[in-house]
Amino acid sequence: MSEYVLKNGVIVTAGEKPRKGDLSISGQRIAASGKGVAADLGGTSFVYPSLINTHDHLQGNYRPPVGPKKGHFYLTWLPWDNDLKASGTFKERSNLSREDLYALSGYKCLFSGVTTVNDHFPQAINGSILPTLPIRAILEYGLAHEATSYDLKWGQGIEAEHERAVKNNWPFITHLAEGFDEESMRSVDALEKMGILDNHCLFVHCIGLSDKDIKKIAGAGASVSWCGFSNMFMFNVTCKIRKMIKAGINVTIGTDSSATGSANLLAEIKYDRELYQKLYGEDLEPKKIFEMVTANAAKAFWMQDRIGTLEEGKLGDILVLKGRKDDPYENLVTASMKDIELLVLAGQPIYGELRFLDITGGLPDGYTQITVGRRPMFVKGDPAGLYTECRRKIGFKKVLDYLPFEPQEG
């Protein structure tokens, strides 16, 4: 059992005031007191719960994004899907295997401080591959593609998937009102008639919801995954996010896939804050954003007993960032990939500066070194080898903006 202490940091977690102090790990979990090797953060680093991305499609994280023609926007998701399949991006992406695409997506998450993500596909598609990733991609969920007659009929059917989620204390995750056709705008009513509107529901996008729909979702205790960049890119509008927050809905943030969305969750956080400012002429408080990508997201996944805050007994999912801002919440929402000093999944460091190798007893088997922002870093797996192999298959030096390094040649 590994035991170590992150000493002299600023501990930031929901429900508590930020404090200077230590954080101890024993095995996979946060412990009450410190034993083992200590890593001194020098009083200048912020220690957060690692981030949670509530909506992604890991097979689709290829660049550049595919969207409508200039000056045009979609009415529903379906014409986008047709455009994607006809695009040069899709043709180029087809040179890579599903395993390649999922592995790239795992590192998209890792290099943005995310250790927990939902890959919104049926478990029949992703069940064997998600456990191979360097981060935690949850498999405990019920799902639907959408609540319309033209959805992709994922899983065992909406009612059966929701029942499975309730039985197992899982989330039930579906796109909802991702468009403005008549069916999309009646989707809350459709779910309500099926008896599927409760606190197990995690609804993604929700751009076509009425004020009445928002009130119903809030009353049911359902959660929402806000994907601002993807919404604006595809539809030139996003959900009524301020009304959702004021209604008390448990709002989280998702990236959607990089085929329409941001490069990663850190980029999405910045974009969504700027979007909120443009829409409403006021700031979305950094503390609120922090909660959306930690405690709120854990609640939406029905995992709040395990992750989302830095409490004794919870899994040691930890993100350590350079302290570039005095305010810890502002520090998070303005952070870049180059500000990550350490990332820990269930007590195991999976990415970090070489000074943290003391707490792992040296470079573990199955880890490699890369250089990020002139800093040598250790990382679980071999992302440089993956990047190089993908470039070979694609046929040129492809740049993926969610990978913050260049493989060393030779």
MIZANU-772003 format. One record per residue (C-alpha): residue number from 1; residue in one letter; x, y, z. Coordinates in nm, 2 decimals. Example, Ala and Ser with C-alpha at 12.3 -4.5 7.8 and 13.67 -1.06 7.14 Angstrom:
% MIZANU-772003
<dolo 1 'A' <1.23 -0.45 0.78>>
<dolo 2 'S' <1.37 -0.11 0.71>>
//
This chain:
% MIZANU-772003
<dolo 1 'M' <0.00 0.00 0.00>>
<dolo 2 'S' <0.15 0.34 -0.10>>
<dolo 3 'E' <0.14 0.62 0.15>>
<dolo 4 'Y' <0.25 0.97 0.10>>
<dolo 5 'V' <0.18 1.33 0.19>>
<dolo 6 'L' <0.14 1.64 -0.03>>
<dolo 7 'K' <0.27 1.90 0.21>>
<dolo 8 'N' <0.25 2.27 0.23>>
<dolo 9 'G' <-0.02 2.33 -0.04>>
<dolo 10 'V' <-0.34 2.52 -0.06>>
<dolo 11 'I' <-0.62 2.27 -0.03>>
<dolo 12 'V' <-0.93 2.36 -0.23>>
<dolo 13 'T' <-1.25 2.16 -0.21>>
<dolo 14 'A' <-1.63 2.23 -0.23>>
<dolo 15 'G' <-1.80 2.31 0.10>>
<dolo 16 'E' <-1.49 2.43 0.28>>
<dolo 17 'K' <-1.28 2.74 0.28>>
<dolo 18 'P' <-0.94 2.70 0.10>>
<dolo 19 'R' <-0.68 2.63 0.36>>
<dolo 20 'K' <-0.30 2.59 0.37>>
<dolo 21 'G' <-0.20 2.25 0.48>>
<dolo 22 'D' <-0.12 1.89 0.39>>
<dolo 23 'L' <-0.31 1.62 0.21>>
<dolo 24 'S' <-0.24 1.25 0.29>>
<dolo 25 'I' <-0.29 0.94 0.08>>
<dolo 26 'S' <-0.31 0.59 0.20>>
<dolo 27 'G' <-0.35 0.33 -0.08>>
<dolo 28 'Q' <-0.63 0.46 -0.30>>
<dolo 29 'R' <-0.79 0.70 -0.06>>
<dolo 30 'I' <-0.74 1.03 0.12>>
<dolo 31 'A' <-0.63 0.97 0.48>>
<dolo 32 'A' <-0.66 1.17 0.80>>
<dolo 33 'S' <-0.30 1.19 0.88>>
<dolo 34 'G' <0.03 1.17 0.69>>
<dolo 35 'K' <0.27 0.88 0.66>>
<dolo 36 'G' <0.53 0.78 0.41>>
<dolo 37 'V' <0.72 1.00 0.17>>
<dolo 38 'A' <0.64 1.37 0.16>>
<dolo 39 'A' <0.64 1.60 -0.14>>
<dolo 40 'D' <0.67 1.97 -0.04>>
<dolo 41 'L' <0.46 2.20 -0.25>>
<dolo 42 'G' <0.63 2.51 -0.11>>
<dolo 43 'G' <0.31 2.69 -0.02>>
<dolo 44 'T' <0.27 2.80 -0.38>>
<dolo 45 'S' <0.06 2.52 -0.54>>
<dolo 46 'F' <-0.31 2.47 -0.53>>
<dolo 47 'V' <-0.45 2.12 -0.46>>
<dolo 48 'Y' <-0.79 2.05 -0.61>>
<dolo 49 'P' <-1.01 1.74 -0.67>>
<dolo 50 'S' <-0.92 1.63 -1.02>>
<dolo 51 'L' <-1.17 1.74 -1.28>>
<dolo 52 'I' <-1.47 1.55 -1.41>>
<dolo 53 'N' <-1.60 1.58 -1.77>>
<dolo 54 'T' <-1.97 1.49 -1.78>>
<dolo 55 'H' <-2.00 1.46 -2.16>>
<dolo 56 'D' <-1.76 1.34 -2.43>>
<dolo 57 'H' <-1.77 1.10 -2.72>>
<dolo 58 'L' <-1.42 0.95 -2.70>>
<dolo 59 'Q' <-1.41 0.79 -3.04>>
<dolo 60 'G' <-1.48 1.14 -3.20>>
<dolo 61 'N' <-1.19 1.34 -3.05>>
<dolo 62 'Y' <-1.02 1.43 -3.38>>
<dolo 63 'R' <-0.94 1.77 -3.52>>
<dolo 64 'P' <-1.03 2.00 -3.69>>
<dolo 65 'P' <-1.40 2.03 -3.59>>
<dolo 66 'V' <-1.67 1.97 -3.85>>
<dolo 67 'G' <-1.97 2.21 -3.85>>
<dolo 68 'P' <-2.21 2.40 -4.08>>
<dolo 69 'K' <-2.12 2.61 -4.37>>
<dolo 70 'K' <-2.02 2.97 -4.29>>
<dolo 71 'G' <-2.32 3.18 -4.20>>
<dolo 72 'H' <-2.54 2.87 -4.15>>
<dolo 73 'F' <-2.63 2.66 -3.84>>
<dolo 74 'Y' <-2.81 2.34 -3.78>>
<dolo 75 'L' <-3.17 2.28 -3.67>>
<dolo 76 'T' <-3.09 1.93 -3.52>>
<dolo 77 'W' <-2.79 1.71 -3.47>>
<dolo 78 'L' <-2.87 1.49 -3.78>>
<dolo 79 'P' <-2.74 1.71 -4.06>>
<dolo 80 'W' <-2.42 1.75 -3.86>>
<dolo 81 'D' <-2.38 1.37 -3.86>>
<dolo 82 'N' <-2.42 1.37 -4.24>>
<dolo 83 'D' <-2.16 1.65 -4.28>>
<dolo 84 'L' <-1.92 1.47 -4.05>>
<dolo 85 'K' <-1.94 1.14 -4.25>>
<dolo 86 'A' <-1.87 1.34 -4.57>>
<dolo 87 'S' <-1.58 1.55 -4.43>>
<dolo 88 'G' <-1.21 1.53 -4.49>>
<dolo 89 'T' <-1.17 1.52 -4.12>>
<dolo 90 'F' <-1.36 1.19 -4.10>>
<dolo 91 'K' <-1.17 1.05 -4.40>>
<dolo 92 'E' <-0.84 1.14 -4.23>>
<dolo 93 'R' <-0.96 1.01 -3.90>>
<dolo 94 'S' <-1.05 0.67 -4.06>>
<dolo 95 'N' <-0.67 0.60 -4.09>>
<dolo 96 'L' <-0.67 0.54 -3.71>>
<dolo 97 'S' <-0.82 0.24 -3.53>>
<dolo 98 'R' <-1.08 0.27 -3.26>>
<dolo 99 'E' <-0.81 0.18 -3.01>>
<dolo 100 'D' <-0.60 0.47 -3.14>>
<dolo 101 'L' <-0.89 0.72 -3.11>>
<dolo 102 'Y' <-0.98 0.61 -2.76>>
<dolo 103 'A' <-0.62 0.62 -2.65>>
<dolo 104 'L' <-0.58 0.98 -2.78>>
<dolo 105 'S' <-0.90 1.07 -2.60>>
<dolo 106 'G' <-0.77 0.93 -2.27>>
<dolo 107 'Y' <-0.47 1.17 -2.30>>
<dolo 108 'K' <-0.70 1.45 -2.40>>
<dolo 109 'C' <-0.86 1.40 -2.06>>
<dolo 110 'L' <-0.53 1.34 -1.87>>
<dolo 111 'F' <-0.35 1.65 -2.00>>
<dolo 112 'S' <-0.64 1.87 -1.90>>
<dolo 113 'G' <-0.65 1.75 -1.54>>
<dolo 114 'V' <-0.95 1.52 -1.59>>
<dolo 115 'T' <-0.95 1.18 -1.43>>
<dolo 116 'T' <-1.32 1.09 -1.47>>
<dolo 117 'V' <-1.53 1.11 -1.79>>
<dolo 118 'N' <-1.84 0.97 -1.95>>
<dolo 119 'D' <-1.80 0.84 -2.30>>
<dolo 120 'H' <-2.15 0.87 -2.43>>
<dolo 121 'F' <-2.18 0.55 -2.62>>
<dolo 122 'P' <-2.35 0.22 -2.53>>
<dolo 123 'Q' <-2.14 -0.02 -2.32>>
<dolo 124 'A' <-2.16 -0.27 -2.60>>
<dolo 125 'I' <-1.93 -0.04 -2.79>>
<dolo 126 'N' <-1.70 0.09 -2.53>>
<dolo 127 'G' <-1.71 -0.17 -2.25>>
<dolo 128 'S' <-1.39 -0.36 -2.34>>
<dolo 129 'I' <-1.18 -0.05 -2.43>>
<dolo 130 'L' <-1.25 0.20 -2.15>>
<dolo 131 'P' <-1.06 0.00 -1.89>>
<dolo 132 'T' <-0.75 0.03 -2.10>>
<dolo 133 'L' <-0.73 0.41 -2.07>>
<dolo 134 'P' <-0.50 0.59 -1.84>>
<dolo 135 'I' <-0.79 0.77 -1.67>>
<dolo 136 'R' <-1.13 0.66 -1.54>>
<dolo 137 'A' <-1.40 0.64 -1.80>>
<dolo 138 'I' <-1.71 0.53 -1.62>>
<dolo 139 'L' <-1.91 0.22 -1.73>>
<dolo 140 'E' <-2.18 0.25 -1.46>>
<dolo 141 'Y' <-2.46 0.44 -1.64>>
<dolo 142 'G' <-2.79 0.39 -1.83>>
<dolo 143 'L' <-2.82 0.58 -2.15>>
<dolo 144 'A' <-3.02 0.69 -2.45>>
<dolo 145 'H' <-2.90 0.88 -2.75>>
<dolo 146 'E' <-3.19 1.12 -2.75>>
<dolo 147 'A' <-3.57 1.14 -2.67>>
<dolo 148 'T' <-3.70 1.16 -3.03>>
<dolo 149 'S' <-3.82 0.92 -3.29>>
<dolo 150 'Y' <-3.51 0.97 -3.50>>
<dolo 151 'D' <-3.25 0.90 -3.23>>
<dolo 152 'L' <-2.99 0.63 -3.27>>
<dolo 153 'K' <-3.17 0.37 -3.05>>
<dolo 154 'W' <-2.88 0.31 -2.82>>
<dolo 155 'G' <-2.88 0.05 -2.54>>
<dolo 156 'Q' <-3.19 -0.15 -2.45>>
<dolo 157 'G' <-3.44 0.13 -2.50>>
<dolo 158 'I' <-3.50 0.45 -2.30>>
<dolo 159 'E' <-3.74 0.30 -2.04>>
<dolo 160 'A' <-3.52 -0.01 -1.98>>
<dolo 161 'E' <-3.20 0.19 -1.96>>
<dolo 162 'H' <-3.35 0.43 -1.71>>
<dolo 163 'E' <-3.49 0.14 -1.50>>
<dolo 164 'R' <-3.14 -0.02 -1.50>>
<dolo 165 'A' <-2.99 0.31 -1.38>>
<dolo 166 'V' <-3.23 0.35 -1.10>>
<dolo 167 'K' <-3.19 -0.01 -0.99>>
<dolo 168 'N' <-2.81 0.03 -0.97>>
<dolo 169 'N' <-2.79 0.39 -0.84>>
<dolo 170 'W' <-2.63 0.50 -1.17>>
<dolo 171 'P' <-2.70 0.81 -1.38>>
<dolo 172 'F' <-2.93 0.79 -1.68>>
<dolo 173 'I' <-2.75 1.00 -1.95>>
<dolo 174 'T' <-2.91 1.13 -2.27>>
<dolo 175 'H' <-2.88 1.42 -2.51>>
<dolo 176 'L' <-3.20 1.63 -2.47>>
<dolo 177 'A' <-3.34 1.91 -2.68>>
<dolo 178 'E' <-3.03 1.93 -2.90>>
<dolo 179 'G' <-3.21 2.13 -3.16>>
<dolo 180 'F' <-3.52 2.33 -3.24>>
<dolo 181 'D' <-3.75 2.10 -3.43>>
<dolo 182 'E' <-4.09 2.02 -3.28>>
<dolo 183 'E' <-3.99 1.68 -3.14>>
<dolo 184 'S' <-3.67 1.82 -2.97>>
<dolo 185 'M' <-3.87 2.10 -2.81>>
<dolo 186 'R' <-4.13 1.85 -2.67>>
<dolo 187 'S' <-3.87 1.60 -2.53>>
<dolo 188 'V' <-3.91 1.68 -2.16>>
<dolo 189 'D' <-4.29 1.62 -2.20>>
<dolo 190 'A' <-4.21 1.29 -2.38>>
<dolo 191 'L' <-3.98 1.17 -2.10>>
<dolo 192 'E' <-4.23 1.28 -1.84>>
<dolo 193 'K' <-4.50 1.07 -2.00>>
<dolo 194 'M' <-4.26 0.77 -1.98>>
<dolo 195 'G' <-4.20 0.83 -1.61>>
<dolo 196 'I' <-3.84 0.93 -1.68>>
<dolo 197 'L' <-3.78 1.26 -1.51>>
<dolo 198 'D' <-3.59 1.22 -1.18>>
<dolo 199 'N' <-3.26 1.28 -1.00>>
<dolo 200 'H' <-3.09 0.99 -1.19>>
<dolo 201 'C' <-3.12 1.19 -1.52>>
<dolo 202 'L' <-2.82 1.37 -1.66>>
<dolo 203 'F' <-2.94 1.57 -1.96>>
<dolo 204 'V' <-2.69 1.70 -2.22>>
<dolo 205 'H' <-2.72 2.02 -2.42>>
<dolo 206 'C' <-3.08 2.12 -2.35>>
<dolo 207 'I' <-3.07 2.42 -2.59>>
<dolo 208 'G' <-3.44 2.39 -2.69>>
<dolo 209 'L' <-3.59 2.39 -2.34>>
<dolo 210 'S' <-3.86 2.63 -2.24>>
<dolo 211 'D' <-3.88 2.80 -1.90>>
<dolo 212 'K' <-4.15 2.54 -1.80>>
<dolo 213 'D' <-3.91 2.26 -1.90>>
<dolo 214 'I' <-3.64 2.41 -1.68>>
<dolo 215 'K' <-3.88 2.43 -1.39>>
<dolo 216 'K' <-3.97 2.06 -1.43>>
<dolo 217 'I' <-3.60 1.95 -1.45>>
<dolo 218 'A' <-3.52 2.15 -1.14>>
<dolo 219 'G' <-3.82 2.00 -0.95>>
<dolo 220 'A' <-3.72 1.65 -1.05>>
<dolo 221 'G' <-3.36 1.70 -0.92>>
<dolo 222 'A' <-3.21 1.62 -1.26>>
<dolo 223 'S' <-2.86 1.74 -1.37>>
<dolo 224 'V' <-2.76 1.92 -1.69>>
<dolo 225 'S' <-2.43 1.90 -1.88>>
<dolo 226 'W' <-2.35 2.23 -2.04>>
<dolo 227 'C' <-2.15 2.21 -2.36>>
<dolo 228 'G' <-2.13 2.58 -2.46>>
<dolo 229 'F' <-1.87 2.56 -2.73>>
<dolo 230 'S' <-2.03 2.28 -2.92>>
<dolo 231 'N' <-2.37 2.44 -2.89>>
<dolo 232 'M' <-2.26 2.77 -3.03>>
<dolo 233 'F' <-2.05 2.60 -3.31>>
<dolo 234 'M' <-2.34 2.39 -3.43>>
<dolo 235 'F' <-2.65 2.60 -3.34>>
<dolo 236 'N' <-2.53 2.95 -3.26>>
<dolo 237 'V' <-2.72 2.93 -2.93>>
<dolo 238 'T' <-2.67 2.75 -2.60>>
<dolo 239 'C' <-2.90 2.65 -2.32>>
<dolo 240 'K' <-3.06 2.91 -2.08>>
<dolo 241 'I' <-2.77 2.86 -1.85>>
<dolo 242 'R' <-2.84 3.15 -1.61>>
<dolo 243 'K' <-3.20 3.04 -1.56>>
<dolo 244 'M' <-3.09 2.68 -1.50>>
<dolo 245 'I' <-2.84 2.79 -1.23>>
<dolo 246 'K' <-3.10 3.02 -1.07>>
<dolo 247 'A' <-3.35 2.74 -1.07>>
<dolo 248 'G' <-3.12 2.53 -0.86>>
<dolo 249 'I' <-3.04 2.27 -1.13>>
<dolo 250 'N' <-2.72 2.07 -1.07>>
<dolo 251 'V' <-2.53 2.21 -1.36>>
<dolo 252 'T' <-2.20 2.05 -1.48>>
<dolo 253 'I' <-1.97 2.11 -1.78>>
<dolo 254 'G' <-1.90 1.88 -2.07>>
<dolo 255 'T' <-1.67 1.92 -2.37>>
<dolo 256 'D' <-1.87 1.71 -2.62>>
<dolo 257 'S' <-1.62 1.55 -2.87>>
<dolo 258 'S' <-1.35 1.76 -3.02>>
<dolo 259 'A' <-1.53 1.71 -3.36>>
<dolo 260 'T' <-1.75 2.00 -3.25>>
<dolo 261 'G' <-1.64 2.10 -2.91>>
<dolo 262 'S' <-1.34 2.25 -2.73>>
<dolo 263 'A' <-1.00 2.10 -2.73>>
<dolo 264 'N' <-1.04 1.98 -2.37>>
<dolo 265 'L' <-1.21 2.07 -2.04>>
<dolo 266 'L' <-0.97 2.35 -1.95>>
<dolo 267 'A' <-1.05 2.52 -2.28>>
<dolo 268 'E' <-1.42 2.46 -2.23>>
<dolo 269 'I' <-1.41 2.62 -1.89>>
<dolo 270 'K' <-1.26 2.94 -2.03>>
<dolo 271 'Y' <-1.50 2.95 -2.33>>
<dolo 272 'D' <-1.81 2.90 -2.12>>
<dolo 273 'R' <-1.71 3.17 -1.88>>
<dolo 274 'E' <-1.66 3.41 -2.16>>
<dolo 275 'L' <-1.98 3.30 -2.33>>
<dolo 276 'Y' <-2.17 3.37 -2.00>>
<dolo 277 'Q' <-2.02 3.71 -1.98>>
<dolo 278 'K' <-2.13 3.79 -2.34>>
<dolo 279 'L' <-2.48 3.66 -2.29>>
<dolo 280 'Y' <-2.56 3.82 -1.96>>
<dolo 281 'G' <-2.31 4.10 -1.91>>
<dolo 282 'E' <-2.20 3.95 -1.58>>
<dolo 283 'D' <-1.94 3.71 -1.46>>
<dolo 284 'L' <-2.00 3.34 -1.39>>
<dolo 285 'E' <-1.82 3.31 -1.06>>
<dolo 286 'P' <-1.51 3.10 -1.07>>
<dolo 287 'K' <-1.61 2.92 -0.76>>
<dolo 288 'K' <-1.93 2.81 -0.93>>
<dolo 289 'I' <-1.74 2.68 -1.23>>
<dolo 290 'F' <-1.51 2.49 -1.00>>
<dolo 291 'E' <-1.81 2.32 -0.84>>
<dolo 292 'M' <-1.95 2.24 -1.19>>
<dolo 293 'V' <-1.64 2.03 -1.28>>
<dolo 294 'T' <-1.59 1.87 -0.94>>
<dolo 295 'A' <-1.87 1.82 -0.68>>
<dolo 296 'N' <-2.16 1.89 -0.91>>
<dolo 297 'A' <-2.02 1.65 -1.17>>
<dolo 298 'A' <-1.97 1.37 -0.91>>
<dolo 299 'K' <-2.33 1.42 -0.80>>
<dolo 300 'A' <-2.45 1.39 -1.16>>
<dolo 301 'F' <-2.26 1.06 -1.19>>
<dolo 302 'W' <-2.40 0.93 -0.86>>
<dolo 303 'M' <-2.04 0.91 -0.74>>
<dolo 304 'Q' <-2.04 1.18 -0.48>>
<dolo 305 'D' <-1.96 0.92 -0.21>>
<dolo 306 'R' <-1.63 0.85 -0.39>>
<dolo 307 'I' <-1.50 1.15 -0.59>>
<dolo 308 'G' <-1.55 1.52 -0.64>>
<dolo 309 'T' <-1.42 1.65 -0.31>>
<dolo 310 'L' <-1.10 1.61 -0.10>>
<dolo 311 'E' <-1.25 1.44 0.20>>
<dolo 312 'E' <-1.11 1.16 0.42>>
<dolo 313 'G' <-1.21 0.82 0.28>>
<dolo 314 'K' <-1.28 0.93 -0.07>>
<dolo 315 'L' <-1.07 0.82 -0.36>>
<dolo 316 'G' <-0.74 1.02 -0.40>>
<dolo 317 'D' <-0.83 1.19 -0.73>>
<dolo 318 'I' <-0.61 1.50 -0.71>>
<dolo 319 'L' <-0.50 1.79 -0.94>>
<dolo 320 'V' <-0.21 2.01 -0.84>>
<dolo 321 'L' <-0.18 2.34 -1.03>>
<dolo 322 'K' <0.08 2.61 -1.02>>
<dolo 323 'G' <-0.04 2.91 -0.82>>
<dolo 324 'R' <-0.05 3.18 -1.09>>
<dolo 325 'K' <-0.34 3.37 -0.93>>
<dolo 326 'D' <-0.40 3.45 -0.57>>
<dolo 327 'D' <-0.76 3.34 -0.57>>
<dolo 328 'P' <-0.77 2.95 -0.60>>
<dolo 329 'Y' <-1.09 2.94 -0.81>>
<dolo 330 'E' <-0.96 3.21 -1.05>>
<dolo 331 'N' <-0.64 3.01 -1.06>>
<dolo 332 'L' <-0.83 2.70 -1.18>>
<dolo 333 'V' <-1.06 2.86 -1.44>>
<dolo 334 'T' <-0.76 3.04 -1.61>>
<dolo 335 'A' <-0.52 2.74 -1.60>>
<dolo 336 'S' <-0.37 2.59 -1.90>>
<dolo 337 'M' <-0.23 2.24 -1.97>>
<dolo 338 'K' <0.12 2.37 -1.88>>
<dolo 339 'D' <0.01 2.47 -1.53>>
<dolo 340 'I' <-0.04 2.11 -1.42>>
<dolo 341 'E' <0.22 1.99 -1.17>>
<dolo 342 'L' <0.07 1.66 -1.07>>
<dolo 343 'L' <-0.24 1.45 -1.15>>
<dolo 344 'V' <-0.35 1.16 -0.93>>
<dolo 345 'L' <-0.61 0.89 -0.99>>
<dolo 346 'A' <-0.72 0.68 -0.69>>
<dolo 347 'G' <-0.40 0.76 -0.51>>
<dolo 348 'Q' <-0.18 0.67 -0.80>>
<dolo 349 'P' <0.02 0.96 -0.97>>
<dolo 350 'I' <-0.05 0.93 -1.34>>
<dolo 351 'Y' <0.12 1.25 -1.46>>
<dolo 352 'G' <0.35 1.50 -1.31>>
<dolo 353 'E' <0.68 1.68 -1.27>>
<dolo 354 'L' <0.98 1.46 -1.21>>
<dolo 355 'R' <1.01 1.59 -0.85>>
<dolo 356 'F' <0.70 1.38 -0.76>>
<dolo 357 'L' <0.87 1.06 -0.86>>
<dolo 358 'D' <0.98 1.03 -0.49>>
<dolo 359 'I' <0.63 0.94 -0.39>>
<dolo 360 'T' <0.61 0.67 -0.66>>
<dolo 361 'G' <0.96 0.52 -0.58>>
<dolo 362 'G' <1.09 0.61 -0.92>>
<dolo 363 'L' <0.95 0.59 -1.27>>
<dolo 364 'P' <0.69 0.30 -1.25>>
<dolo 365 'D' <0.68 0.02 -1.50>>
<dolo 366 'G' <0.46 0.12 -1.79>>
<dolo 367 'Y' <0.54 0.50 -1.76>>
<dolo 368 'T' <0.74 0.72 -1.99>>
<dolo 369 'Q' <0.88 1.07 -1.99>>
<dolo 370 'I' <0.78 1.37 -2.21>>
<dolo 371 'T' <0.85 1.74 -2.22>>
<dolo 372 'V' <0.57 1.99 -2.16>>
<dolo 373 'G' <0.65 2.36 -2.16>>
<dolo 374 'R' <1.02 2.28 -2.12>>
<dolo 375 'R' <0.95 2.07 -1.81>>
<dolo 376 'P' <1.03 1.70 -1.81>>
<dolo 377 'M' <0.72 1.51 -1.70>>
<dolo 378 'F' <0.64 1.15 -1.62>>
<dolo 379 'V' <0.32 1.00 -1.76>>
<dolo 380 'K' <0.13 0.67 -1.74>>
<dolo 381 'G' <0.16 0.49 -2.08>>
<dolo 382 'D' <0.34 0.61 -2.39>>
<dolo 383 'P' <0.15 0.91 -2.54>>
<dolo 384 'A' <0.46 1.01 -2.74>>
<dolo 385 'G' <0.48 0.67 -2.90>>
<dolo 386 'L' <0.10 0.69 -2.97>>
<dolo 387 'Y' <0.13 1.03 -3.12>>
<dolo 388 'T' <0.42 0.92 -3.35>>
<dolo 389 'E' <0.23 0.61 -3.46>>
<dolo 390 'C' <-0.09 0.80 -3.53>>
<dolo 391 'R' <0.11 1.05 -3.74>>
<dolo 392 'R' <0.26 0.76 -3.93>>
<dolo 393 'K' <-0.08 0.62 -4.01>>
<dolo 394 'I' <-0.22 0.96 -4.11>>
<dolo 395 'G' <0.07 1.02 -4.33>>
<dolo 396 'F' <0.19 1.36 -4.21>>
<dolo 397 'K' <0.28 1.55 -3.89>>
<dolo 398 'K' <-0.07 1.60 -3.76>>
<dolo 399 'V' <-0.11 1.84 -3.47>>
<dolo 400 'L' <-0.37 1.77 -3.21>>
<dolo 401 'D' <-0.41 2.07 -2.98>>
<dolo 402 'Y' <-0.51 1.86 -2.68>>
<dolo 403 'L' <-0.16 1.70 -2.67>>
<dolo 404 'P' <0.08 1.96 -2.52>>
<dolo 405 'F' <0.41 1.82 -2.64>>
<dolo 406 'E' <0.61 1.71 -2.94>>
<dolo 407 'P' <0.75 1.36 -2.96>>
<dolo 408 'Q' <1.12 1.34 -2.97>>
<dolo 409 'E' <1.24 1.22 -3.31>>
<dolo 410 'G' <1.49 0.94 -3.34>>
//
